[in-house]
Amino acid sequence: MTNGRGPTATVQSLNGQFTPEKTHIGLVAANLDLDQTRAIAELYNDSSNWDTTGDRWLDERKAERVTIEGSRRSFNAIKPRLQEAGGGLPPLEYLPAILDRCRNQRDKHQVLYCYLVAEDAVFRYVLHEYLTQLGERVHELDFSDSEIVGLLEEFNHTTGEPLDWAESTKNRWASNFRGVLRSIGVIESHQGTTGEVPNIGDIPLEVAAYWSSHQAGDEWLENPIGWRYLFQPSSFWEPQTQRLTKSPRWTFHEAHGNNWYEPVDDFYAKLADKAE
């Protein structure tokens, strides 16, 4: 719940929170590729079996004369992101329709971005630490190699071990990190390394809000992680909350000086316009 005074939750560091089994270089293998991600989701929806999906994905790539090894790496990177579906994120059966309801490519990427943040421990760590250190200084978004690689070099697993990555891998990862931020509207220029707070479309706004509420329950507005990870500072949370009042998929509640928003039942079916 929130009383309108702003965020009250303390944001803790994620450094030292992930086991070695949770970290990987998936972002190097596959960026936030909309076409490939959607194609894999649709193949999965045809069979509901990941082995069948992988086989069909490679068969289609062969027919298109695409490099098989590169296609396999992309599939192996995108698959675990999509497997985050259901953990507060759109179930795959609704994902294509939800993407179709987005107004533009940026909004679609913002939806898929939530899956990436939820699954990729290294991406989430860098993003989380960056935003925590940034605070409300939203006019100082710097994503240069020194900033991003510096955070990678500070990373420690639960075991105390750092990332065992070559310098070239760290630099490639940092470049792809910026590529993701370009796709969601944080970085505007193709070669630039500075950014700004992005506009959030109506559909990704609701996806990020539902993800936040799934993580924190009624008190999600004290620290809406979905909005935080979309680079929305706390001063933006109230205006974004007001946008939810215009949606039939959210209900407003007020009691004892507190107010909060809850998603309706069958939220994602209704967001996909598939509710019976």
Sequence and secondary structure as in RCSB ss.txt:
>XXXX:A:sequence
MTNGRGPTATVQSLNGQFTPEKTHIGLVAANLDLDQTRAIAELYNDSSNWDTTGDRWLDERKAERVTIEGSRRSF
NAIKPRLQEAGGGLPPLEYLPAILDRCRNQRDKHQVLYCYLVAEDAVFRYVLHEYLTQLGERVHELDFSDSEIVG
LLEEFNHTTGEPLDWAESTKNRWASNFRGVLRSIGVIESHQGTTGEVPNIGDIPLEVAAYWSSHQAGDEWLENPI
GWRYLFQPSSFWEPQTQRLTKSPRWTFHEAHGNNWYEPVDDFYAKLADKAE
>XXXX:A:secstr
 B SS         TT S GGG   HHHH    HHHHHHHHHHHHHHS HHHHHHHHHHHHHHTT  HHHHHHHH
HHHHHHHTTBTTTB  TTTHHHHHHTSSSHHHHHHHHHHHHHHH HHHHHHHHHHHHHHTT TT EE  HHHHHH
HHHH   TTS      HHHHHHHHHHHHHHHHHTTS  SSS  EE      HHHHHHHHHHHHHHHGGGGGGS H
HHHHTT  GGGHHHHHHHHTT TTEEEEEETTEEEEEE TTHHHHHTT   
